[in-house]
Amino acid sequence: MQPDQRTLLASAIVLATGVLWGVYWLPVRALGEMGLTGAWGTSAITAATVAILLPAAIRERRQLARTPPVVLISVVLGGAAFALYSIGFLYGRVAIIILLWFLSPVWSTLIGRYLMGWPTPGLRIIAIVLGLAGLAIMLGADGTLPLPRGAGEWMSLMGGILWSFSTTGIRARSTLTALPATFVFALGAAVTALVLAPTLEPLPSLTSPQVITMTGLALLTGGLWWGLSLVGLMWAAVRLEPARVSILLMTEVLVGAVSAALFADETLTGVEMAGGAVVLIAGLLEVLPVRTTRTA
């Protein structure tokens, strides 16, 4: 495959990943309506992913064995972050949950500067200010204190911060290839969801027909979203500039907001949309220094 064709394919995979994750809330809420409320639905999805990827992990067990613990911990933290993001869709509005997650570039920049000692270009400082301003506008749209409301928003915000720690560790030390990395990622998510599940909702009592239907949906969701799309994203991300990856993934926000308006009758106020737009602009400014540096 020629370099241009490889770049085009990688870009298409990242774009499709953003679109796919923009409607991820649909199967999560469908499982909740079937009876897997709280974190039980995410537990089922991630457990299904672990089962699907287990043969690949066994095949790559030597690579996993020689991977530094700090890398494994970083990938596990990433899975835990995604679990919080997934559970949040049952406790908050879709667009707000996604936008809170997309503040992660701001947290990543702060972690890189103050914990890792990485240089911070001027545009990234502006991005941090804009990101925090957008957060304040979005969460304070009704005139109250600009703080997350409800468990879902808190989970998404904390998940985004945790994701920033994870990606910082992965960027600094990771040598894992896509399949074993996705397995460890899903394992971290499954453990997190299973730990949280009994604290959020009681164990559901299900009938046999319900279990069969839920198992099928969990396998489909785990295989498509957590398995195939994440493996594809990891393959594509190393073949593209970080700026392009970040921009293409922002389709998740648009698709999530539109799908929530169409299928869940969830819409944002004008002030919330303005705050969300500022958050997205901050994300774009955060990746511009990367593009400039790589071009230079």
C-alpha positions as CSV (number, residue, x, y, z in Angstrom):
1,M,0.0,0.0,0.0
2,Q,1.3,3.4,-1.0
3,P,1.9,6.0,1.8
4,D,-0.9,8.3,0.5
5,Q,-3.3,5.3,0.4
6,R,-2.3,4.3,3.9
7,T,-2.9,7.8,5.2
8,L,-6.3,8.0,3.5
9,L,-7.3,4.6,5.0
10,A,-6.1,5.6,8.5
11,S,-8.0,8.9,8.3
12,A,-11.2,7.0,7.2
13,I,-10.8,4.6,10.2
14,V,-10.4,7.5,12.6
15,L,-13.4,9.3,11.1
16,A,-15.5,6.2,11.3
17,T,-14.4,5.6,14.9
18,G,-15.6,9.1,15.9
19,V,-19.0,8.5,14.1
20,L,-19.4,5.1,15.8
21,W,-18.6,6.3,19.3
22,G,-21.1,9.2,18.7
23,V,-23.9,6.6,18.8
24,Y,-22.3,4.4,21.5
25,W,-24.8,5.6,24.0
26,L,-27.6,3.8,22.1
27,P,-26.6,0.2,23.0
28,V,-25.6,1.3,26.5
29,R,-29.0,2.8,27.2
30,A,-30.7,-0.2,25.4
31,L,-29.1,-2.6,27.9
32,G,-30.2,-0.3,30.7
33,E,-33.8,-0.4,29.5
34,M,-33.5,-4.2,29.3
35,G,-32.6,-4.4,33.0
36,L,-28.8,-3.9,33.1
37,T,-29.0,-0.6,34.9
38,G,-26.1,1.4,36.3
39,A,-22.7,-0.1,35.6
40,W,-24.1,-3.6,34.9
41,G,-24.5,-2.9,31.2
42,T,-20.9,-1.6,30.8
43,S,-19.8,-4.6,32.8
44,A,-21.5,-6.9,30.3
45,I,-20.1,-5.0,27.3
46,T,-16.5,-5.0,28.6
47,A,-16.6,-8.6,29.8
48,A,-17.7,-9.6,26.4
49,T,-14.8,-7.6,24.9
50,V,-12.3,-9.4,27.2
51,A,-13.7,-12.8,26.2
52,I,-13.5,-11.9,22.5
53,L,-9.9,-10.6,22.7
54,L,-8.6,-13.3,25.1
55,P,-7.3,-15.6,22.3
56,A,-5.2,-12.7,21.0
57,A,-3.9,-11.9,24.5
58,I,-2.9,-15.5,25.0
59,R,-1.1,-15.5,21.6
60,E,0.7,-12.3,22.7
61,R,1.4,-13.4,26.3
62,R,5.2,-13.0,25.9
63,Q,4.8,-9.4,24.8
64,L,2.5,-8.7,27.7
65,A,4.9,-10.4,30.1
66,R,7.8,-8.2,29.1
67,T,5.8,-5.0,29.1
68,P,6.9,-2.6,31.9
69,P,4.3,-2.4,34.7
70,V,3.9,1.3,34.3
71,V,2.7,0.8,30.7
72,L,0.2,-1.9,31.8
73,I,-1.1,0.4,34.6
74,S,-1.4,3.3,32.1
75,V,-3.5,1.2,29.7
76,V,-5.6,-0.2,32.5
77,L,-6.3,3.4,33.7
78,G,-7.4,4.2,30.2
79,G,-9.9,1.4,30.3
80,A,-11.1,2.6,33.7
81,A,-11.6,6.0,32.2
82,F,-13.7,4.7,29.3
83,A,-15.8,2.7,31.8
84,L,-16.7,5.8,33.7
85,Y,-17.5,7.5,30.4
86,S,-19.7,4.6,29.3
87,I,-21.6,4.4,32.7
88,G,-22.1,8.2,32.6
89,F,-24.5,7.9,29.6
90,L,-27.1,6.4,31.9
91,Y,-27.0,9.3,34.4
92,G,-26.6,12.4,32.2
93,R,-27.4,14.0,28.9
94,V,-25.4,12.6,26.0
95,A,-24.0,15.8,24.5
96,I,-22.8,17.1,27.9
97,I,-21.2,13.8,28.8
98,I,-19.3,13.8,25.5
99,L,-18.2,17.4,25.8
100,L,-17.0,17.0,29.3
101,W,-14.9,14.0,28.0
102,F,-13.4,16.2,25.3
103,L,-11.8,18.5,27.9
104,S,-9.2,15.8,28.3
105,P,-6.6,17.7,26.1
106,V,-6.7,20.4,28.7
107,W,-5.9,18.0,31.5
108,S,-3.2,16.3,29.4
109,T,-1.5,19.6,28.8
110,L,-1.5,20.4,32.5
111,I,-0.2,16.9,33.4
112,G,2.5,17.1,30.7
113,R,3.7,20.5,31.9
114,Y,3.6,20.1,35.7
115,L,4.3,16.4,36.1
116,M,6.4,15.4,33.1
117,G,8.2,18.7,32.6
118,W,7.2,18.8,28.9
119,P,7.4,22.3,27.2
120,T,4.0,24.0,26.7
121,P,3.6,26.2,23.6
122,G,1.7,29.5,23.9
123,L,-1.3,28.2,22.0
124,R,-1.7,25.4,24.5
125,I,-1.9,27.9,27.3
126,I,-4.6,29.7,25.4
127,A,-6.3,26.3,24.9
128,I,-6.3,25.6,28.6
129,V,-7.9,29.0,29.4
130,L,-10.5,28.5,26.7
131,G,-11.2,25.0,27.7
132,L,-11.9,26.0,31.3
133,A,-13.9,29.0,30.2
134,G,-16.0,26.7,28.0
135,L,-16.5,24.4,30.9
136,A,-17.7,27.2,33.1
137,I,-20.1,28.5,30.4
138,M,-21.5,25.1,29.7
139,L,-22.1,24.0,33.3
140,G,-23.2,27.4,34.5
141,A,-25.7,27.9,31.7
142,D,-28.7,28.1,34.1
143,G,-27.1,30.7,36.3
144,T,-25.9,28.3,39.0
145,L,-22.3,27.4,40.0
146,P,-20.5,25.9,37.0
147,L,-20.1,22.4,38.5
148,P,-21.1,19.0,37.1
149,R,-24.7,18.0,37.9
150,G,-25.4,14.4,38.8
151,A,-23.4,11.2,38.7
152,G,-23.1,11.1,34.9
153,E,-21.4,14.4,34.5
154,W,-19.0,13.8,37.4
155,M,-18.1,10.4,35.9
156,S,-17.4,11.9,32.5
157,L,-15.3,14.7,34.0
158,M,-13.3,12.3,36.2
159,G,-13.0,9.8,33.3
160,G,-11.5,12.5,31.1
161,I,-8.9,13.4,33.8
162,L,-8.1,9.7,34.3
163,W,-7.8,9.3,30.5
164,S,-5.3,12.2,30.4
165,F,-3.1,10.4,33.0
166,S,-3.4,7.2,31.0
167,T,-2.4,8.8,27.7
168,T,0.5,10.6,29.2
169,G,1.9,7.3,30.5
170,I,1.2,5.5,27.2
171,R,2.9,8.3,25.2
172,A,6.0,8.2,27.5
173,R,6.5,4.4,27.8
174,S,4.2,2.2,25.8
175,T,5.5,-0.4,23.4
176,L,2.4,-2.6,23.2
177,T,0.9,-3.4,19.9
178,A,-2.8,-2.9,19.1
179,L,-4.4,-6.2,20.0
180,P,-2.8,-6.9,23.4
181,A,-3.2,-3.2,24.3
182,T,-6.9,-3.3,23.6
183,F,-7.2,-6.5,25.7
184,V,-5.6,-4.8,28.7
185,F,-7.7,-1.7,28.1
186,A,-10.9,-3.7,28.1
187,L,-9.8,-5.7,31.2
188,G,-9.2,-2.4,33.1
189,A,-12.7,-1.2,32.0
190,A,-14.4,-4.5,33.0
191,V,-12.8,-4.6,36.5
192,T,-13.8,-0.9,37.1
193,A,-17.4,-1.5,35.9
194,L,-17.7,-4.6,38.0
195,V,-16.4,-2.8,41.1
196,L,-18.8,0.1,40.6
197,A,-21.8,-1.9,39.6
198,P,-23.1,-3.0,43.0
199,T,-22.5,0.4,44.5
200,L,-24.7,2.1,41.9
201,E,-27.6,-0.3,41.3
202,P,-28.6,-3.7,42.8
203,L,-27.9,-6.9,40.9
204,P,-30.7,-7.3,38.4
205,S,-32.8,-10.4,38.3
206,L,-33.3,-11.5,34.7
207,T,-35.2,-14.1,32.8
208,S,-33.6,-16.5,30.4
209,P,-34.9,-14.8,27.2
210,Q,-33.6,-11.4,28.6
211,V,-30.2,-12.9,29.2
212,I,-30.0,-14.3,25.7
213,T,-30.9,-10.9,24.1
214,M,-28.6,-9.0,26.4
215,T,-25.7,-11.3,25.8
216,G,-26.1,-10.8,22.1
217,L,-26.2,-7.1,22.3
218,A,-23.2,-7.0,24.8
219,L,-21.2,-9.2,22.4
220,L,-22.1,-6.9,19.4
221,T,-21.3,-3.7,21.3
222,G,-18.1,-5.1,22.9
223,G,-16.9,-6.6,19.6
224,L,-17.7,-3.5,17.5
225,W,-17.0,-0.5,19.7
226,W,-14.5,-1.8,22.3
227,G,-12.8,-4.4,20.0
228,L,-12.8,-3.6,16.3
229,S,-13.0,0.2,16.5
230,L,-10.3,0.6,19.2
231,V,-7.9,-1.9,17.5
232,G,-8.5,0.1,14.2
233,L,-7.9,3.4,16.0
234,M,-4.7,2.2,17.5
235,W,-3.5,1.1,14.1
236,A,-4.5,4.3,12.5
237,A,-3.3,6.7,15.2
238,V,0.4,5.8,14.8
239,R,0.2,6.5,11.0
240,L,-1.3,10.0,11.3
241,E,-0.4,13.3,12.9
242,P,-1.9,13.6,16.4
243,A,-3.6,16.8,15.2
244,R,-5.4,15.0,12.5
245,V,-6.5,12.2,14.8
246,S,-7.9,14.7,17.3
247,I,-9.8,16.7,14.8
248,L,-11.3,13.7,13.1
249,L,-12.4,12.2,16.4
250,M,-14.4,15.4,17.1
251,T,-17.1,14.0,14.8
252,E,-18.1,12.1,17.9
253,V,-19.4,15.3,19.5
254,L,-21.6,16.3,16.5
255,V,-22.9,12.8,15.9
256,G,-23.6,12.3,19.6
257,A,-25.5,15.7,19.9
258,V,-27.6,15.0,16.8
259,S,-28.4,11.4,17.6
260,A,-29.4,12.4,21.2
261,A,-31.7,15.1,19.8
262,L,-33.3,12.7,17.3
263,F,-33.6,9.6,19.4
264,A,-33.7,10.8,23.0
265,D,-35.2,14.3,22.7
266,E,-32.1,15.8,24.4
267,T,-31.2,19.2,23.2
268,L,-28.7,21.8,24.4
269,T,-29.6,25.4,25.2
270,G,-27.9,28.2,23.3
271,V,-25.6,29.0,26.2
272,E,-24.6,25.3,26.5
273,M,-23.9,25.1,22.8
274,A,-21.7,28.2,23.0
275,G,-19.8,26.7,25.9
276,G,-19.4,23.4,24.0
277,A,-18.1,25.3,21.0
278,V,-15.5,27.0,23.1
279,V,-14.4,23.5,24.5
280,L,-14.0,22.2,20.9
281,I,-12.0,25.3,19.9
282,A,-9.8,24.7,22.8
283,G,-9.3,21.2,21.6
284,L,-8.3,22.4,18.2
285,L,-5.8,25.0,19.6
286,E,-4.3,22.2,21.8
287,V,-3.3,20.1,18.8
288,L,-2.1,23.0,16.6
289,P,1.3,23.2,18.3
290,V,1.8,19.5,17.7
291,R,1.2,20.0,14.0
292,T,3.5,23.0,13.8
293,T,6.3,21.2,15.6
294,R,6.1,18.1,13.5
295,T,6.0,20.2,10.3
296,A,9.1,22.2,11.4
